[in-house]
Amino acid sequence: MGIHKTTLTPHMESTVSHYHDVDEEWFYILTGSGTLLCAGEGKDAPVAEGVFLGFSTTKRQPHSFRAGMEYLTGTHRDHWIKKALLVNRVRGEETVFDEANGNNARP
């Protein structure tokens, strides 16, 4: 299992909207508040301290946050990541790492 603590400054977006095919993911809001962005798959929703959210692999719910908050996120990691989207917000770059091709390729 992997657990991470993340801090978002006010109005910062957590990541590109995404869903999971393999790992289920959960969030627990420690402090602050923000908005759960649902990428057109339902209504965006306010979130605040004490809220727990879970995302199943069976529903493929796109999600990200716009917030000023601190939260924990966790998932099980019983496999190696074969393909990942890497985002560098400072440089404005997005790169796909694809282990099957042994390289980094643009989406």
Secondary structure, 3 states (H helix, E strand, C coil): CEEEEEEEEEEEECCCCECCCCCCEEEEEEEEEEEEECCCCCCCEEEECCCEEEECCCCCCCEEEEEEEEEEEEECCCCCCCEEEEEECCCCEEEEEECCCCEEECC
